[in-house]
């Protein structure tokens, strides 16, 4: 079941929220131990699976990684911000521990008009996630009877008996659904608009967005660093308002994009990545060093302008622009 | 994407807010919370209507509320975060590309729920700005605004957003008999209290239903020229005219006003700021004699003066001496007819003289010391209330028995001693009550306006006759049609039973110290703040039908302000007796001249001239000259006797030996 509407849920639509799903399942399985709602989201329990790593990247602006000062003052140019979120809870555990997970994926574009942010469009999708092979037939039938959209996680899930395997598979599947929601909104924006859109995260996941001149991705997490050796030292040495040389990020399944590191705030404490973001924009068809440098400076000015107001009290406020925090607050309110 | 326009149940375009409730801030049957857009026209005092989402007993609940508190906050956890965000530079705020998410959250007190049963907590729903019809329902005005049977008296206009709704008080609850009385509080100097009373009197005169009978107002002008020019037009602007039109009240001065004022101690100059010759046409003197005053002796004599023994003697004089033929063996069976203070003084003198002569310590159970004391105190009254109380017993009074409908009677006591003010108030109110009880006053209802109530009916201090009267008026007046409109600066300092019995209460701009007193604890901090900053022409209204106070605007009264009137019609300068008599009599006959008055008065004593003048003013004869002359004792024509010339004595012959 998915809810995909302009801005608000209406009472006439079926309620597929977690509480509604709990009530529905409890009515179908009166003797079963259904979730109470007090359980924390699975996202807060699951550990990050991606190991930290450094990857060498092809520098396309300079001969070697170096520091560029963004001299021109910051200027607010982003017309909108895009972010997505997900939340999942175990709804029911089968006798062998196989979890049936309720997941919500959501994404929103918040458009800026007269310095205030308004929802342009948002997507909220509720689904049930379970490994069909491990769920008893009778239970699966009951899940189908609920009328809620079911996602079979067998593809992500091995046949491991540990309940966490099923749980992680559900989270991964939900993650893909969330990315799809984000991509749908980003794609729609890039097709219809020519104003810059700041996307929380990378833009290489969908080609039309990765090639659009109006999509700018801002990545806050740095489990993968696109620099090694002296280049890494150069990046860590960036000061506020400085960026790295532009490099190319490419992988087999993703569209290549141009990227660079930008320091939004001066380093504080011992974290070398404090205030550090990585920016992704469309890779030029023909690499012109000066042009790509000018583009990096221009976009950096836009992002630096978003450093105020600060995103406190969010713990990632050093890297998070306020528009993204606003998206998160909105999504928190509607999911 | 199809855009839908929410028009609500009453067709108003677009909700302006949504009801919200949390566990920590839940809604109740008497209070709810809602948020609005940042640019919504909602403010403290705005009336809103909530449409619930779920039907109750098959009916979508509608809840009416008035905003009593407002909150605004952003997503900041602490102000320090904003400081950090701008590097401690306040000017940097304007450089921020995005304004923080911000909320306008309001708390509203429930005015009415439809349906009224079952009474439930306010449900979630959409919030709309109240329309004119909504305001009528919310304030239960729909119960008494019923076409020809309407008992609505406009008190002002409620304004919010695009709504411009007249607010009506229920005459049954303002003038009686269901409830009655009105009290107004506000700081001095903003012309709110007096202006509001003048406006409401205009409104009552325009809207008081004829089927409920006639109504008149009696105002005590206690300070300056406040109420001295109610019959003179004053300037009003276009905005005020609109308010008058909205409320259906004629924007003009009072058509029928009668002024009353005592004389100054000289006995012939009116003791009022409305003494300009051009305005004397409807100014009458107010003078009382011994009989009128003696009935209210306890107003003027404090408890130390009037003990039980003195009280007994005063009763004796009142019952057996005044206005009766009195004789006593002690006085040699001389016949007395005591009608004035002068007669009374003569009577006292004879009684005491007779007792001294005979060496008596007592007379008719009254000790000589008591008689001396009562004589001293009563004789003193005519001195303390000179101008009001006449030695000669002459009476010029209010037209008890012939009060006119929709007429304002103003008694100017502003320049009088406190004792004289008290005496006037006590006697006038008592007479009104007596006449209303007998239903022969001339009107069915009388509104008595008293300003500076914290002086006349204070919360503390000694029990006074005037306070007792005000309490009685507040508690029992409505059954008779005697209604108290009162005003004061500090409501907390007025006797609780007086303000507590006022069915309707108005509040102008308030002093913050006053608002800090316990009587205002039911008001929210925001309402208090609004009260402390109210503009001229704004009032907060409490009325039995309104479950919450309402803010209204009222127009400036279309009468001349006291200050303007005093400048335009300056007080007449004190003049000689002949000029004063001319000034008074000219109101009856403009053809009189100073020369005629001088010739007529001649060399007569002042007292006699004043008595004649008073009698003429009282009788208002067709032929003023003739009547005035008839009141003066004839003067004997002086003839110089002509002595007949005695015949000259014949001169003696020079040779007369007997000649000298």
Contacts between the chains, C-beta under 8 A, distances in Angstrom:
chain1	res1	chain2	res2	distance
A	6	B	1	5.4
A	11	B	53	6.6
A	76	B	97	3.4
A	76	B	98	7.8
A	78	B	97	7.7
A	112	B	97	7.5
A	112	B	98	6.2
A	115	B	96	7.6
A	115	B	97	7.0
A	115	B	98	5.8
A	115	B	99	4.8
A	116	B	38	7.9
A	116	B	98	7.3
A	116	B	99	5.2
A	117	B	98	6.2
A	117	B	101	7.2
A	305	B	97	5.0
A	306	B	97	5.7
A	306	B	98	7.4
A	308	B	85	5.3
A	308	B	86	6.6
A	308	B	92	6.9
A	308	B	95	6.6
A	308	B	96	4.5
A	308	B	97	7.2
A	309	B	82	7.2
A	309	B	85	4.9
A	309	B	86	8.0
A	309	B	96	5.0
A	309	B	98	6.7
A	309	B	99	7.9
A	309	B	100	5.4
A	310	B	81	6.2
A	310	B	82	8.0
A	310	B	84	6.2
A	310	B	85	3.7
A	312	B	76	7.0
A	312	B	77	6.4
A	312	B	81	3.8
A	312	B	84	7.1
A	312	B	85	7.2
A	313	B	76	7.6
A	313	B	77	3.7
A	313	B	78	7.6
A	313	B	81	6.6
A	322	B	96	7.9
A	322	B	97	7.7
A	322	B	98	5.2
A	322	B	100	7.4
A	323	B	98	6.0
A	325	B	75	7.7
A	326	B	98	7.3
A	326	B	101	5.8
A	329	B	75	6.3
A	329	B	101	6.4
